[in-house]
Amino acid sequence: MADILFAPLIAFVIYFAVVSAASGLGRMFSARGRESEFKSATYASGEANDPGLAAPGYRQFFVIALFFAVLHLGVLMIGSSGLSLAAIPYILGLILILVALVLG
């Protein structure tokens, strides 16, 4: 019985039935109201939308993400090297890359 119950197709059908029933119950209990412009508008924490300002972009995020990626991969390389003399160029390169990322 468990093999049949956990078969992907049967599991999907059961999941779909449960989700459909939950969605139908939610629609039954939801409040009714008139359609208006504000019902379909996105919620912005109650503040008026200011179209003049824009999102700052992803440049700062990419610098931080690259910093942590280099740091984690560098530590992985140094940790797996056994701290031999061959790890010294990796350590110096890691320091150089991190300083370049910090200074921009």
Secondary structure, DSSP 8 states (H G I E B T S, - for coil): -HHHHTSHHHHHHHHHHHHHHHHHHHHHHS------HHHHS---TT----TT-----SHHHHHHHHHHHHHHHHHHHHHHHTS-TTHHHHHHHHHHHHHHHHH-
